[in-house]
Amino acid sequence: MEFLLAIDQGTTGTTTLLLDAKTLEILDKEKSDFRQIFPKPGWVEHDLNDIWESVVSSVTAVLSRTHANPKAIRAIGITNQRETTCAYDQQGKPLYHAIVWQDRRTAEYCDDHRLSYNEQCRKKTGLPLDPYFSATKMRWLLDHVPAIKEAADSKNLCLSTVDAFLVHRLTGGASFVTEPSNASRTMLMNLKDFSWDAELLNFFGISRDFLPEIRESFTDFGTTRSCGILPDGIPVLSILGDQQAALFGQACINVGDIKCTYGTGAFLLLNTGEELIHSSTGLLSTAAYAFRGKRIYALEGSAYIAGAAVQWLRDNLKCIKSSPEVSRLAAEVTDLSQMENVLFLPFFTGIGTPYWDAKAKAAIIGLTRDTHNGHLARACLEGIALSLNDSVSSFKQDFPYLNDIRVDGGASSNDILMQLQANFSEKTILRPEVTDTTAFGVAVGCLVGKGEIAIQDLGHFWKLERNFKPANDSYYNAKKELWNETIRRLFL
């Protein structure tokens, strides 16, 4: 048997899948978590050595349990948390913790420059000037970390997203490469030609020499060498940022296809084909993938907090002992009239689409003496769905038509949340049999890169597990109106 290895390097851990290279059957998977570092309020960091060790641990576990011969691995695919920013030297030694996409330390920098450069950033990159993206994080590292400044002065600095760091480690430092779905999230890549933009590099003061080479998404990124966990010579053939990998793994290959991935945050992507569309409603324009000279684009809606809101109920309020318990608790609410004024605003790290307010804070409002944990649990799930519905509403305004929404990620297994999403969004929700779509997407991408599967045939590998049709109930329209009015009063 021959295998594909898919490495999904996420915000809280790394999941590795081992697949049959012929049938794409998932033979085994392993998730290895790593610590989250919070040096100051609003700051979020990862130790790059922790990330690498989570890769080592998860890869080792699946190979050990399956007794797979690692020499039979035909290719490696990598998907990753995107905007998280890494700094290391050319030998692969970390020079500082990775600054995570959730981190807001550059909010003041963005505020100071927004009036003068926000529109220029949007025009070239499809992104607003926001702490979410990598460029301001790179600027902060150069300004505040002596070891990084010293490496820059000696021309021994690598600045990248997580994908390039992992390839650098896997190839023994031989490859320093990325691809458009990740590069487009740095705020340094020009969306029109998928290249680093000289004007943006100059504005942020970042040398092109510090950045990886941008290649197409399904191509040769190098081969394993002296990485310690795999034999030499295995090619890395597929790389996509996690949300674009989910779009690909969900077979959203047609214009109008849309997917939503629920993780720590939640993200919707809409395939717009070879047409680059600039949103008028706060959506992001981004690269979906590049292959054989074609540039495929997407519109994206971002909610910074999704699964993390349920974790907050568990860890901070102690309402539940484990995240899956939120469904049981929410189901205790049978009288929706008790929920009419209760809102959970999950803005622990600011608001993403469509408002882009880095200073917004989370809140629970509308509480009475009768409010109990069940109301809080349901309000939490409603808050996640309503936050994402803001992006769906923007999609409807920016694009002529949307197909049904395909969902994946951990929280997509929550039936109550999926039904709420359908009700608020007024779109049918489609949940596939395989919900590990990020890793699956780059596994399939390996075969696309080898020319063994055509992109138009990806639909053959997608199978529906369950759909959730929207319910026509006045409660959900009234709740959307309350949500919109509350956001206007608090934040706009």
LINCOR-V711595 format. One record per backbone hydrogen bond with DSSP energy under -0.5 kcal/mol. CO is the residue of the C=O (numbers start at 0). NH is the residue of the N-H. E is the energy in kcal/mol with one decimal. If there is no record, write none. Layout:
BEGIN
CO;NH;E
CO;NH;E
END
This chain:
BEGIN
1;20;-2.6
2;73;-3.1
2;74;-0.7
3;5;-0.5
3;18;-2.6
4;6;-0.5
4;76;-2.7
5;7;-0.6
5;16;-2.7
6;8;-0.7
6;78;-2.8
7;9;-1.0
7;14;-2.7
8;80;-2.3
11;33;-1.9
12;9;-2.4
13;31;-2.7
14;7;-3.3
15;29;-1.8
16;5;-2.6
16;18;-0.5
17;26;-2.8
17;27;-1.3
18;3;-2.1
19;23;-2.3
24;19;-2.4
24;26;-0.7
27;17;-2.4
29;15;-2.6
30;32;-0.5
31;13;-2.5
35;37;-0.5
36;44;-2.9
39;42;-2.3
41;103;-3.1
43;99;-2.2
44;36;-2.2
45;47;-0.6
45;97;-3.0
46;50;-2.1
47;51;-2.4
48;52;-2.5
49;53;-2.0
50;54;-1.7
51;55;-2.6
52;56;-2.8
53;57;-2.2
54;58;-2.6
55;59;-2.4
56;60;-2.0
57;61;-1.9
58;62;-1.9
59;63;-2.2
60;64;-2.6
61;65;-1.8
62;66;-0.9
62;67;-1.0
67;69;-0.7
68;71;-2.7
69;72;-1.6
71;2;-2.4
71;73;-0.6
73;234;-0.5
74;4;-2.2
75;236;-1.9
75;237;-1.1
76;6;-2.9
77;239;-1.9
78;8;-3.0
79;241;-2.7
80;161;-0.5
84;98;-2.0
85;159;-2.0
86;94;-2.6
86;95;-0.8
87;157;-2.7
88;91;-2.4
92;88;-2.2
97;45;-2.0
97;99;-0.7
98;84;-2.6
99;102;-2.3
103;106;-1.8
105;109;-2.3
106;110;-2.4
107;111;-2.4
108;112;-1.3
109;113;-1.4
110;114;-0.5
112;116;-2.2
113;117;-2.2
116;120;-2.2
117;121;-2.4
118;122;-2.4
119;123;-2.0
120;124;-3.0
120;125;-0.6
120;126;-0.7
121;125;-1.8
123;190;-2.7
125;284;-1.9
127;129;-1.1
129;132;-1.4
132;136;-0.7
133;137;-2.6
134;138;-2.3
135;139;-2.1
136;140;-2.3
137;141;-2.3
138;142;-1.8
139;143;-2.1
140;144;-1.8
143;145;-0.6
144;147;-0.9
144;148;-2.2
145;149;-2.7
146;150;-1.9
147;151;-2.5
148;152;-2.5
149;153;-1.6
150;155;-3.4
151;154;-1.4
157;87;-2.0
159;85;-3.3
160;164;-1.3
161;165;-2.4
162;166;-2.4
163;167;-2.4
164;168;-2.1
165;169;-2.9
166;170;-2.4
167;172;-3.2
168;171;-1.3
169;224;-2.5
170;173;-1.4
175;212;-2.2
177;214;-2.6
178;181;-0.9
178;182;-2.7
179;183;-2.7
181;184;-1.7
182;185;-1.5
182;187;-0.6
182;188;-0.6
184;133;-1.4
185;134;-2.0
187;196;-2.8
188;190;-0.5
189;192;-0.6
189;193;-1.7
189;194;-0.8
194;189;-3.0
195;197;-0.5
196;200;-2.5
197;201;-2.1
198;202;-2.3
199;203;-2.4
200;204;-1.0
200;205;-2.4
206;209;-1.7
207;210;-1.5
209;158;-3.0
212;177;-2.9
212;214;-0.6
214;179;-0.6
216;218;-0.5
216;238;-2.1
218;220;-0.7
221;235;-2.8
223;232;-2.7
230;233;-0.7
232;234;-0.5
233;223;-2.2
234;75;-2.2
234;236;-0.7
235;220;-2.7
236;218;-0.5
237;77;-2.7
239;79;-0.8
240;244;-2.7
241;245;-2.0
242;246;-2.0
243;247;-2.2
244;248;-3.2
245;249;-2.0
246;251;-2.4
247;250;-1.8
250;252;-1.8
253;256;-2.2
255;402;-2.6
256;270;-2.6
257;405;-2.3
258;268;-2.1
259;407;-1.8
260;262;-0.7
260;266;-1.8
261;409;-0.6
261;410;-0.6
262;306;-2.6
263;305;-3.0
263;307;-1.8
264;262;-3.3
265;302;-2.7
266;260;-2.4
267;300;-2.4
268;258;-2.1
269;298;-2.1
270;255;-2.7
271;274;-1.4
272;296;-3.3
273;275;-0.6
274;276;-0.7
276;278;-0.6
283;299;-2.7
285;297;-2.4
288;295;-2.6
289;216;-2.0
289;217;-0.7
290;293;-2.0
293;290;-1.8
293;295;-0.6
295;287;-3.2
295;288;-1.3
296;271;-2.1
296;272;-0.6
297;285;-2.5
298;269;-2.6
299;283;-2.6
300;267;-2.5
301;352;-1.7
302;265;-2.7
305;308;-1.6
305;309;-0.9
306;310;-2.0
307;311;-1.6
308;312;-1.7
309;313;-1.9
310;314;-3.4
311;315;-2.3
311;316;-1.6
312;318;-2.3
312;319;-0.5
321;324;-1.5
322;325;-2.0
323;326;-1.2
323;327;-0.6
324;328;-2.2
325;329;-2.6
326;330;-2.2
328;331;-1.2
329;332;-1.6
331;333;-0.9
333;335;-0.8
334;337;-1.6
335;338;-1.8
336;339;-0.7
338;341;-1.1
340;342;-0.6
342;344;-0.6
342;364;-2.4
343;345;-0.8
344;346;-1.9
344;362;-1.7
345;347;-0.7
346;349;-1.2
349;348;-0.6
350;356;-1.0
351;354;-0.8
351;355;-3.3
355;357;-0.7
356;350;-2.5
356;359;-1.1
359;349;-0.6
362;344;-3.5
364;342;-2.1
367;370;-1.4
371;374;-0.7
371;375;-1.8
372;376;-2.6
373;377;-2.4
374;378;-2.8
375;379;-2.2
376;380;-1.9
377;381;-2.9
378;343;-0.5
378;382;-2.7
379;383;-1.9
380;384;-2.2
381;385;-3.1
382;386;-2.3
383;387;-1.9
384;388;-2.0
385;389;-1.3
386;390;-0.6
387;390;-0.8
387;391;-1.7
388;392;-2.8
389;393;-1.5
390;394;-2.6
391;395;-2.3
392;396;-1.2
393;397;-2.1
394;398;-2.3
403;257;-0.7
403;405;-0.6
404;429;-3.2
405;259;-2.8
406;431;-0.8
407;261;-2.6
408;411;-1.4
409;412;-1.4
410;413;-1.8
412;414;-0.9
413;417;-2.3
414;418;-2.3
415;419;-2.5
416;420;-2.6
417;421;-2.1
418;422;-2.6
419;423;-2.9
420;424;-2.3
421;425;-1.7
421;426;-0.8
427;404;-2.0
428;430;-0.5
428;467;-2.3
429;406;-2.6
429;431;-0.5
430;464;-3.1
430;465;-1.9
432;434;-0.7
434;408;-1.5
434;436;-1.4
435;439;-2.2
436;440;-2.2
437;441;-1.4
438;442;-1.7
439;443;-2.6
440;444;-1.8
441;445;-1.3
442;446;-1.0
443;447;-2.0
444;448;-2.6
445;449;-1.4
446;451;-2.5
446;452;-1.0
447;450;-1.2
453;456;-1.9
454;457;-1.8
456;459;-1.6
457;460;-2.1
458;461;-1.2
462;432;-2.7
465;430;-3.0
467;428;-2.4
470;472;-1.2
472;475;-1.0
472;476;-1.0
473;477;-2.4
474;478;-2.2
475;479;-2.0
476;480;-2.0
477;481;-2.2
478;482;-2.6
479;483;-2.6
480;484;-2.4
481;485;-2.5
482;486;-2.2
483;487;-2.1
484;488;-2.2
485;489;-2.4
486;490;-2.6
486;491;-0.9
487;491;-0.9
END
